[in-house]
């Protein structure tokens, strides 16, 4: 699938969900974002083979939402008729060039970004992969990336002025640390 940017991205069909997490229809991405409609999204946390590092990247300035923000999840919206796992694998391949690696489910959570003045409502399906192979940024999606230790990631999250993160990505990684019983701060 071709990566969507600009006007093409706004027209891309997205699976609509209701507040309870059931698929209820389809709408163009631009309408979903403009009207704050519930939709499905995926996030894949890419960790090194030994689990000691996480890949963090910065989104391109051309993204429809949260342009230029940092994130530790490769992911995006779920298309009509697409399973969350298939969407996660597609997004991982598009954004970072990672293919053929098993996705380990983490959790599904609802995030109402209107409560945080972020204007997005989504049911997010998260996964984790272990990867030591090459990474290839999709330039329309990712403009920078680096491996960081878990402590390094905590430090980035603690300094939002220097490292502005995508709001739902921040929530997702906070939840990931909590599920592991590890504090986010130092």
Secondary structure, 3 states (H helix, E strand, C coil): CCCCCHHHHHHCEEEEECCCCCEEEEEEHHHHHHHCCEEEEEEEEEECCCCCEEEEEEECCCCCCCCCCEECEECCECCCCCCHHHHHHHHHHHHHCCCCCCCEEEEEEEEEHHHHCCCCEEEEEEEEEECCCCCCCCCCCEEEEEEEEHHHHHHHHCCCCCCCECHHHHHHHHHHHHHCCCCCCC
